[in-house]
């Protein structure tokens, strides 16, 4: 039986205070950058005041949350978390699941696709980028069969690319196809 390509470990047991301090947070992005990227999919970015609970957060604390067609973040929410939850919304929606409240569901193949799309979109997010996303994913405690996010992305993610391509979320060159998955 084949192992799943990726597994995301429980954040509370894997991340450290050093990881929290080292990852880029939403308030460090240029104003409007994240909202603009997500708008291409019809996803609304909801900003939650510092210290308030994040609606729809599966992992709690500062992790991003999902509700309906919204990604909810605080200023201290890691950018990788916001992208990850946005990609869950995209993938769950094209699979016909919704509305989403905290738990996007899906299996291993979809989780791999979410991680892959998250990395692709990081390259399009002004002020973030692919290299930073990969480093932040490793620092936060994402785990991959080959060890690092970069190794998985570059050498072991064909199944994730195939999943995304079959649903029209990447083109033949493997680049993201940004299209509204939520109506206006």
Secondary structure by P-SEA (a helix, b strand, c coil): ccccccccccccccccaaaaaccccccccccaaaaaaaaaacbbbbbbcccccccccccccccbbbcccbbbbcccccaaaaaaaaaaaaaaaaaccccccccccccaaaaaaaaaaaaaaaaacccccaaaaaaaaaaaccccccccaaaaaacccaaaaaaaaaaccccccccccccccccc
